[in-house]
Amino acid sequence: MSQDRYPITPSGYERAAKELEQLKTVERPSVIVEISEARAHGDLSENAEYHAALEKQGFIEAKIKKLEWMVGCALVIDPKELSGDTVKFGATVELFDEESEKKVHFAIVSEYEADIESSFISHTSPLAKAIIGKKVGETVEVAAAGSIISYYIESVSYV
């Protein structure tokens, strides 16, 4: 988390802000109540509920800290405001895998928004790093699973 700015799409930013609000207003107060109730059961050294609630509190606080940083450093990039044939953050890209002869497509988004099953990959992934800055018609090679895969950039769009 050493970056000065955190690129994120508008929908990703909205989702992160809502999650942060939920953690602060619902989850944090709820876990405080859980800790108090578990504390009331007596001997804390053997109180599994107490230790579980403390662990949950630690997880919530860490998530809040990360989301506060992300939202505070957000550089909201709306793909709808971008254009061109060069791959950038927010691009939806169609590639042709030259070895398997199959087409793949995905959108380049923040780590927070990445979901490979929905065809969203992080801008920090090896594939995204390899194609960012490249143009339609170029071929790039990406190291993956011990081999090199060649992709031809067929199209770039911003939607």
N, C-alpha and C positions, 0 to 999 in steps of 0.2 A: 504494500500500500504506500509506496514511496512516490508515486506519480503526483504531479501537481494538479492535474485534471483527469477526470474519469469519464471517458466517452460512453455515452448511453443514449438509446433512442427515447423519444418522448413516452412511449408506452412502458418501457423499462423503468424510466424515472418515476412515472406515476405508480407503478407497482411497488417499487422500492420505498417510496414515500408512504404508501398505504401500509406496507408491511412494518415499517418503522413505527408508525402511529399505533398500529395494533399491538406491537410488542410493548410500547411504552404505556399505553392506556389500559390494556387488558391483560396481557401475559405477565408483565412485571408485577402489577398489584396482586394478581392471582397467586403467583408463586410466593409472594410475601405472606399471604394468608396461609398457604400450605406449610410454610416454614413455622409460622406461629402455632398452627394446630399440631404439627408434629412435635414441636418443642414441649407442648403441654402434656405429651404422653410420658414424660419422665426422662429416664437415663438416656442421654444423647449418644453415649459411646456405642450403644447397641440398637439404636433407633434407625432402622432402615428407611423409614418414611422421611425422616429428617435429612439423612444423607442424600437421598434421592432428590429431595426438594432443593437442597443446596447445589447439587450438581446441575439441576435444571436451571436454577437461578444463574449459575455461571455461564451456561450455554446462552441464555437469554441476554445477559449483559454483554457477552462477546458479540453476539449478533447485532445488538443495538449499536455497539461501538463501530462495527464494520459498516452498517447501514448509514450511521450518522456521517462517517467519513465519505462514503460513496455519494450520498445526497449532497453533502457540503461541497464536494469537489467535482460535482457533475458538470460535464460539458455535454449538454443535450444537443444531439445531432439528428435532425429530422431528414430521413432519406428522401422524402417528398420534395425537399428543397435542393437536392443535389441532381446533377446530370452528368453526362459524358460517357466515354467508353473506357475510362480508367477505373480500376477497382479501388474503392475506398471503404472506410467504415460505413456501414449502412447499406452497402450494395447487395443486390440479389444477383448471384452469379451462376451461370450455367457452364459447366466444364465437361469436356469429353475426355474420359480416361482412355488413353491411347492403347493400353495393354488389354483391358477387358472390353474395349469398344462400347462402353456404356456411358450415358450421360448422367451427371449428377448436378443437383442445384442446391443452393443454400443461400442464406442471408448472413452477412457478417455483422455481429452484434457484440455487446459487452459480455464479459464473463458471467455476470449476474443473469443475463437473458439467455445464455447458451443452452440449447436443448437439441441434441443431434437428432432425436426422433421427430422433431418438428422442423428439421432442416435449418436450425439456427446454430452457427458456430461462433466461438469466441474469436475476437480480433487478435488474441494472443496465441491461438492455436497454430501449429506448424503450417497447416495448409493456408490459413488466412495470411500469415506472415509471408508466405511464399508468393501469394498472388496480389497482395496490396501493392499498388503502384504500377502494376502491369496493365496492359491494354488488351482489348478484344483482338484476337488473332495471334497472340503470343502463346508460347508453350513454356510451362514451368515444370520443374522437377521437384518432387517433395519426398523426403525420407520418411518412410512409414513402415513400421513392423519389420525392420531389418532389410527393407528393399527400397528402391527408388521408383516412384510412380510419376509418369509424365501426364500432365493435363494440358489440354488445349483450351484456351478461354474462348468460348463460343459467344457468350453475350453477357452484358452487364446492364442492369436496370436499377432504378431507384424508385421504389413504390412505398 
